[in-house]
Amino acid sequence: MVVMEQPKRWVTAAKAAQMLSLSHRAIYYMIEDGELPGVRCGRAVRIPVDALEQWIADKEAEAKEKAHTYGSKARAR
């Protein structure tokens, strides 16, 4: 049996912006800064969905860590 690898899913910068509730300009800045991976094909930019989902998971983990840290400081007072 031959197992076919799932093709990578890609979204436009506009779709990524919509998914994150950001402007498309913010997405372009994040790509330029290396925060999000992006592939340019001519004038078009595409972002892998799995990388976008990983970025969201990372940000959620950071937020939980900060909330935990701030919560500990508030209790210590």
Sequence and secondary structure as in RCSB ss.txt:
>XXXX:A:sequence
MVVMEQPKRWVTAAKAAQMLSLSHRAIYYMIEDGELPGVRCGRAVRIPVDALEQWIADKEAEAKEKAHTYGSKAR
AR
>XXXX:A:secstr
         EEEHHHHHHHHT  HHHHHHHHHTTSS  EEETTEEEEEHHHHHHHHHHHHHHHHHHHHHHHHHHH
H 
